[in-house]
């Protein structure tokens, strides 16, 4: 599936999507830049360890580093899925449009729940997309018809392969609140993954 998505990306002249891991790191950097301009909720003095978490954040939290990573990556992914869905909403295919809107609705709620949990556990989540992601979205906006539909579904499949692995890892975290959050989300994420694959087959 990743290979097919990559072919579509090259054909469209669009940069490929970043993984949840790199997306969380870069989004966290974006958040830090925003903080320097006046957002006092992020610890400016924290030094990144290169995995999307900072020493300052972990000192203030009551969760292990794996849990912090999970939350940051999950937050970055939900923001990305919402933005992708907004673009896919212009699809002329009712099935693609409905699927995109369902994903947007779900990830909007998931992000709200994640923010509530992060507040309780002392984790600062990413607050914006990376420059690369913004460029990717701008290029997607220039497409339409099946070109857009195939690219969107390919991205959803690629992302959900990785996000499923992330949530399954989160489900075994020692922090009860975090593991319960991940376990609750997995069935819906799996359902979206299977639905995306079915839609992709219909587009061929």
Secondary structure, DSSP 4 states (H G I P E B T S, - for coil): -HHHHHHHHHHHT-PPPPPHHHHHHHHHHHHHHHHHTT-TTS-TT--B-SSS-BHHHHHH-SS-HHHHHHHHHHHHHHHHHHHHHHHHTT-S-HHHHHHHHHHHHHHHHHHHHHHHHHHHHT-PPP-S--HHHHHHHHHHTT--HHHHHHHHHHHHHHHHHHHHHHHHHHTT-SSHHHHHHHHHHHHHHHHHHHHHHHHHHHH-
